[in-house]
């Protein structure tokens, strides 16, 4: 196996609220190989973004983050001081946030926002940072770079702001880039350009990428391996081909049926609603929405079962004794 740049074991994240403890992430383990693109997909509230913010230590005081291991490039992130984490974030780990309009500071020019991490993490002078900022803007396809550096975020289009966010995230050539819904609110043409740009920069800087999204089309075009999350747990993981061609979990199959098709076939929505994580179910979180659910599914949460070399699914139908009685799932 290729060397892993990130390894996470049994990550659990809860939030203190007036109503009680919300268990947003309930024990997930995963890895990211050097140079690969990993997609994390699922409905809103499934825990995909919270997982990444937990790893980076970007959640507020109301959050409770626990894990057996969060290891990045051989260092345990859970044991880093705030100062040490600041040296890693924006330097060895880059982040593209969901909404560039609210993520970019409206009070500072683009030059100031790109130049800060270059001076802070790379030790460049103001003049050197300016030249480097010009270079990175040209790499991400921003026309009239000198003019753009003098502008403020509100003076730029949505697609241009997203390119600026990518430039800031990639300016220190991080080993890991995390993109949270990188194509939200962009039209289809700009979406394709942003994904192509991210792939080009990944190959140029030999970086690993985690793409967080609810859009399976983005996953198909941008990722080589996929994790499917639901109810704060991992339901399935495998190569992109595994997930799209041989889904092993009813939830994954439901997501695929809900994707618009060129043929114009009617979309098939998943009935019901996600579980309330104030009171998470003891069994499989998808039970109430699953047409294959059994009594066993309500009582016990299934572990991830190995289907192929990199393909795993958390469904009781992959248990040999259950399959012997019930037969094989037919999606």
Buried (B, 14 or more C-beta within 10 A) or exposed (E): EEEBBBBBBEBBBBBEEEEEEBBBBBBBBBBBBBBBBBBBBBBEBBBBBBBBBBBBBEBEEEBBBEBEEBBBBEEEBBEBEEEEBBBBBBBBBBBBBBBBBEBBEEEBBBBBBBBBBBBBBBEBEEEBBBEBBBEBBEBBBBEEBEEBBEBBBEEBEBBBBBBBBBBBBBBBBBBBBBBBBBBBBBEEEBBBBBBEBBBEBBEEBEBBBBBBBBBBBBBBBBBBBBBBBBBBBBBBBBBBEBBBEBBBBBBBBBBBBEEEEEEEEEEEEBEEEBBEBEEBBEBBBBBBBBEBBBEBBEEEBBEBBEBEEEBBBBBBBBBEEBEEEBEEBEE
